């Protein structure tokens, strides 16, 4: 994940590495040991890039302070409450806000684990919409759960049009209530939903497994990454879904995607063990910029940034 302070967090097996894009410095933040694995990382918006949420294979959620390189709060799959590290209670408004949100997420995760309907399903993504309109969860059984306003405790709404696992989910920052989802190998569709009216908008067959989706922060465009069989990165114009550019280079499924804080660049990671940086979006609505194929690849990911 790429923070607002221009710091990239990369999970590799049981470790998390931090790369500062401003200084090009790399350091190891997390080592869970051989018996565990990091399954997800996400920067917390309240901390301006100082706090990183780390999800683990054993069902735990940890919050790390990158300045001190220590965790200060965590909860487990069966924990009764969110726990702070000894002597590391929330010491700032940002830390308190991070802990409060993490406590809510832990309560949500415990409720989902306790629901027998969900115990055999893998949650592939959790996305909060702009201005907390809704929260979306993608599940591995061809459905999307829309949790509605957290404060209002609205009943979940399910949509089941996807014909394979829901692999990708993203909210538009420019259109209120617009949600995009992507299906797996047996589906290959990107679908758009109006979550305010709970109605489908459009769908397009991409011809390949959809692994990630992200909307531009400045223009009506989005990027999708793909697995079997094309392993491509595609830039689309919304809502026409015309292809602006097809970016190639990865030789395996493009499983990971993060956007730079200014919204102009993305980084992709794949099973070919490379990270690739691409300039794909304009920094403002008045400056589209031109894509120039591989000339816009900032780095191929073949360097030894991460041991």
Order of alpha helices (4+ residues) and beta strands (2+ residues): beta-beta-beta-beta-beta-beta-beta-beta-alpha-beta-beta-beta-beta-beta-beta-beta-beta-beta-beta-beta-beta-beta-beta-beta-beta
